[in-house]
Amino acid sequence: MDIHNPAYVAGHGLLADKSVLITAAAGAGIGFAAALRAVEEGCRAIVISDIHQGRLIESVAKLKGQNSLDAVYGLSCNVALEDEVQALINFAEDRLDGVDVLINNAGLGTTRALIEMDDAEWMKVIDVTLNGTMRMTRYMMQVMKLRGCGGAIVNNASVLGWRAQKGQAHYAAAKAGVMALTRCAALEAAEFGVRINAVSPSLCVHPMLKKSAPEALLRELQGREAYGRGAETWEVANIMMFLASDYASYLTGETISCSSQHA
């Protein structure tokens, strides 16, 4: 494979007969790439959620249209609201006859120097990115423990949980929190057979990033990568599929870096 211009990799049945729930999966980023890959990896049923109802309806139709899987469902959810989190997981448990895999993809970021940031902006990013992941993980753990059939949870972190970048103090703090949450929750969940891991992407190029980030900044960030490019969304999704699959049966509490950064 050409590491600079990789070809899309076919599915290998990593999630055969498993059911999947993914948050923030109705955009053009990692969430939808993970949903598409889960279907390609043979999942038996899937629920995707998003805060944008219109995009959610379109994404459900797209997943059904591109694949032969009929068991594709969608429900809007704001992970900052506990009642919506519980409603989503209960919906997925009912539609999927039990959730085998939860992928926590929901997150929110802005760019602002800390010295200029007010509490509202700080708390909004923390509440969606860290607290939202906690809410989903907490209730899913409760449900999986009660069901007694094990399962896997995969969280979307970021290399900014390890590395510094100007204007990203709130986002970096949230993603570092996701990594710590992953480690601690994994120890608790191991007692009832649930694995919890995270993936930590660096630069992942998708339409929303291209639209929001200045072209000069994108060139600079790509220049820091060993391959001279950002990851494709499906490349990050591939790592999520591995962590969700039985291939990772002895892996929990870990954060896998999806990065080629050298500076």
C-alpha positions as CSV (number, residue, x, y, z in Angstrom):
1,M,0.0,0.0,0.0
2,D,1.1,3.5,-0.8
3,I,1.2,5.2,2.7
4,H,1.0,8.6,1.1
5,N,-2.1,7.8,-1.0
6,P,-3.7,4.8,0.6
7,A,-6.5,2.8,-1.1
8,Y,-9.7,2.1,0.8
9,V,-9.4,-1.2,2.6
10,A,-12.2,-3.8,2.3
11,G,-13.9,-5.1,5.3
12,H,-12.8,-8.4,6.9
13,G,-15.8,-9.3,9.1
14,L,-14.3,-7.9,12.3
15,L,-17.7,-7.1,13.8
16,A,-19.6,-10.1,12.4
17,D,-22.8,-10.6,14.4
18,K,-22.2,-7.6,16.6
19,S,-24.5,-4.7,17.2
20,V,-23.1,-1.1,17.3
21,L,-24.1,2.3,18.6
22,I,-22.2,5.4,17.5
23,T,-22.7,9.0,18.7
24,A,-22.2,12.0,16.4
25,A,-22.3,9.8,13.3
26,A,-24.3,11.9,10.9
27,G,-21.6,14.2,9.6
28,A,-18.8,13.9,7.1
29,G,-16.2,13.0,9.7
30,I,-15.0,10.1,11.8
31,G,-18.4,9.2,13.2
32,F,-20.0,8.4,9.8
33,A,-16.8,6.7,8.6
34,A,-17.0,4.5,11.6
35,A,-20.7,3.7,11.0
36,L,-20.0,2.8,7.3
37,R,-17.0,0.7,8.3
38,A,-19.0,-1.1,11.0
39,V,-21.5,-2.2,8.4
40,E,-18.7,-3.2,6.0
41,E,-17.2,-5.2,8.9
42,G,-20.4,-7.3,9.2
43,C,-22.3,-5.8,12.1
44,R,-25.8,-7.3,12.4
45,A,-27.5,-4.0,13.3
46,I,-26.5,-0.4,14.0
47,V,-27.9,2.7,15.7
48,I,-26.4,6.1,14.9
49,S,-27.1,9.3,16.7
50,D,-26.5,13.0,16.1
51,I,-27.7,16.3,17.3
52,H,-28.7,17.4,13.8
53,Q,-31.9,15.6,12.9
54,G,-31.8,16.4,9.2
55,R,-28.3,15.0,8.7
56,L,-29.3,12.0,10.8
57,I,-32.2,11.1,8.5
58,E,-29.9,11.5,5.5
59,S,-27.1,9.4,7.0
60,V,-29.5,6.5,8.0
61,A,-30.8,6.5,4.4
62,K,-27.2,6.6,3.0
63,L,-26.1,3.7,5.2
64,K,-29.1,1.6,4.0
65,G,-28.6,2.6,0.4
66,Q,-24.9,1.7,0.2
67,N,-25.2,-1.7,2.0
68,S,-27.5,-4.6,2.2
69,L,-28.1,-4.1,6.0
70,D,-31.7,-3.2,6.8
71,A,-31.2,-2.9,10.5
72,V,-30.0,0.7,10.5
73,Y,-31.6,3.1,13.0
74,G,-31.2,6.7,14.0
75,L,-32.1,8.7,17.0
76,S,-31.1,12.3,17.8
77,C,-29.2,12.9,21.0
78,N,-27.5,15.7,22.8
79,V,-24.9,14.0,24.9
80,A,-24.8,17.1,27.2
81,L,-28.3,16.0,28.5
82,E,-28.5,12.9,30.7
83,D,-32.1,12.2,29.8
84,E,-31.3,12.1,26.1
85,V,-28.3,9.9,26.7
86,Q,-30.4,7.4,28.6
87,A,-33.1,7.5,26.0
88,L,-30.6,6.8,23.2
89,I,-29.1,3.8,24.9
90,N,-32.5,2.4,25.9
91,F,-33.6,2.9,22.2
92,A,-30.5,1.1,21.0
93,E,-30.8,-1.7,23.5
94,D,-34.4,-2.3,22.3
95,R,-33.8,-2.0,18.6
96,L,-30.5,-4.0,18.6
97,D,-31.6,-6.6,21.1
98,G,-28.6,-5.4,23.2
99,V,-25.6,-3.2,22.3
100,D,-22.4,-5.1,21.8
101,V,-20.2,-2.0,20.8
102,L,-20.5,1.6,21.8
103,I,-18.4,4.2,20.0
104,N,-18.3,7.6,21.7
105,N,-17.5,10.0,18.9
106,A,-19.3,13.2,20.1
107,G,-17.1,16.1,20.7
108,L,-17.0,19.9,20.3
109,G,-14.0,22.2,19.7
110,T,-13.4,25.9,19.1
111,T,-10.2,27.9,18.8
112,R,-9.6,30.6,21.4
113,A,-6.6,31.7,23.5
114,L,-7.1,30.9,27.1
115,I,-6.5,34.5,28.2
116,E,-9.5,35.5,26.0
117,M,-11.8,32.6,26.8
118,D,-14.8,32.9,29.1
119,D,-16.3,30.3,31.3
120,A,-19.2,29.6,29.0
121,E,-17.0,28.6,26.1
122,W,-14.7,26.5,28.3
123,M,-17.7,24.7,29.9
124,K,-19.5,24.0,26.6
125,V,-16.5,22.2,25.1
126,I,-15.9,20.3,28.4
127,D,-19.5,19.3,28.7
128,V,-19.9,17.8,25.3
129,T,-16.4,16.4,24.8
130,L,-15.6,15.0,28.2
131,N,-18.8,15.0,30.2
132,G,-20.8,13.6,27.2
133,T,-18.4,10.8,26.8
134,M,-18.6,10.1,30.6
135,R,-22.5,10.1,30.5
136,M,-22.6,7.7,27.6
137,T,-19.9,5.4,29.2
138,R,-21.5,5.5,32.6
139,Y,-25.0,4.5,31.5
140,M,-23.7,2.0,29.0
141,M,-21.6,0.3,31.7
142,Q,-24.7,0.1,33.9
143,V,-26.7,-1.5,31.1
144,M,-24.0,-3.9,30.0
145,K,-23.3,-5.0,33.6
146,L,-27.0,-5.7,34.2
147,R,-27.2,-7.6,30.9
148,G,-24.1,-9.7,31.8
149,C,-23.0,-10.3,28.2
150,G,-19.8,-8.2,28.1
151,G,-19.2,-5.7,25.4
152,A,-16.8,-3.0,24.1
153,I,-16.7,0.8,24.4
154,V,-14.4,2.8,22.2
155,N,-13.8,6.5,22.9
156,N,-12.6,9.1,20.5
157,A,-9.7,11.1,22.1
158,S,-7.0,13.2,20.4
159,V,-3.3,13.7,20.4
160,L,-4.0,17.1,21.9
161,G,-4.6,15.1,25.1
162,W,-0.9,14.6,25.1
163,R,0.5,17.6,23.1
164,A,0.1,21.3,23.3
165,Q,-1.5,23.6,20.7
166,K,-2.3,27.3,21.0
167,G,-5.9,28.1,21.3
168,Q,-6.9,24.5,22.3
169,A,-6.6,24.5,26.1
170,H,-10.3,23.6,26.6
171,Y,-10.3,20.9,23.9
172,A,-7.0,19.5,25.0
173,A,-8.1,19.4,28.6
174,A,-11.3,17.6,27.6
175,K,-9.5,15.0,25.5
176,A,-6.9,14.4,28.2
177,G,-9.9,13.8,30.4
178,V,-11.3,11.3,28.0
179,M,-8.0,9.3,28.1
180,A,-8.0,9.3,31.9
181,L,-11.7,8.3,32.0
182,T,-11.0,5.5,29.6
183,R,-8.2,4.1,31.9
184,C,-10.2,4.3,35.1
185,A,-13.6,3.1,33.7
186,A,-11.8,0.2,32.0
187,L,-10.6,-1.1,35.4
188,E,-14.2,-1.0,36.8
189,A,-15.7,-2.5,33.6
190,A,-13.2,-5.4,33.5
191,E,-15.1,-6.9,36.5
192,F,-18.1,-7.6,34.3
193,G,-16.3,-8.4,31.0
194,V,-16.5,-5.0,29.3
195,R,-13.5,-3.6,27.5
196,I,-13.0,0.2,27.2
197,N,-10.3,1.7,25.0
198,A,-9.7,4.9,23.0
199,V,-8.2,6.1,19.8
200,S,-6.2,9.3,19.6
201,P,-6.1,10.8,16.1
202,S,-3.8,13.7,15.3
203,L,-4.7,15.5,12.0
204,C,-7.7,13.9,10.3
205,V,-8.8,15.6,7.2
206,H,-12.6,15.9,6.5
207,P,-14.9,18.4,4.8
208,M,-15.7,20.3,8.0
209,L,-12.1,20.8,8.9
210,K,-11.3,22.0,5.4
211,K,-14.2,24.4,5.7
212,S,-13.2,25.8,9.1
213,A,-9.4,25.8,9.2
214,P,-7.3,28.3,7.3
215,E,-5.5,26.8,4.4
216,A,-2.1,27.9,5.7
217,L,-2.8,26.2,9.1
218,L,-3.7,23.0,7.3
219,R,-0.5,23.0,5.3
220,E,1.5,23.6,8.5
221,L,-0.2,20.8,10.3
222,Q,0.2,18.4,7.4
223,G,3.9,19.3,7.3
224,R,4.3,18.0,10.8
225,E,3.1,14.6,9.8
226,A,5.6,12.0,8.8
227,Y,3.5,11.1,5.7
228,G,3.0,14.7,4.8
229,R,-0.8,14.3,5.1
230,G,-3.6,14.0,7.6
231,A,-5.3,10.7,8.2
232,E,-8.4,9.8,6.2
233,T,-11.5,9.4,8.3
234,W,-11.7,5.7,7.4
235,E,-8.2,5.1,8.7
236,V,-9.2,6.3,12.1
237,A,-12.4,4.2,11.9
238,N,-10.2,1.1,11.1
239,I,-8.5,1.4,14.5
240,M,-11.9,1.8,16.2
241,M,-13.1,-1.4,14.5
242,F,-10.0,-3.2,15.8
243,L,-10.6,-2.0,19.3
244,A,-14.3,-3.0,19.1
245,S,-13.5,-6.4,17.7
246,D,-12.5,-9.7,19.4
247,Y,-9.0,-9.2,18.0
248,A,-8.5,-6.8,20.9
249,S,-9.9,-9.2,23.6
250,Y,-6.9,-8.7,25.9
251,L,-6.7,-4.9,25.5
252,T,-8.5,-2.5,27.8
253,G,-7.8,0.9,29.3
254,E,-5.5,1.8,26.4
255,T,-5.3,4.8,24.1
256,I,-4.1,4.0,20.6
257,S,-2.4,6.9,18.8
258,C,-3.4,7.3,15.2
259,S,-0.7,9.7,14.3
260,S,2.4,10.1,12.3
261,Q,3.5,13.4,13.9
262,H,7.2,13.9,14.3
263,A,7.1,17.5,15.6
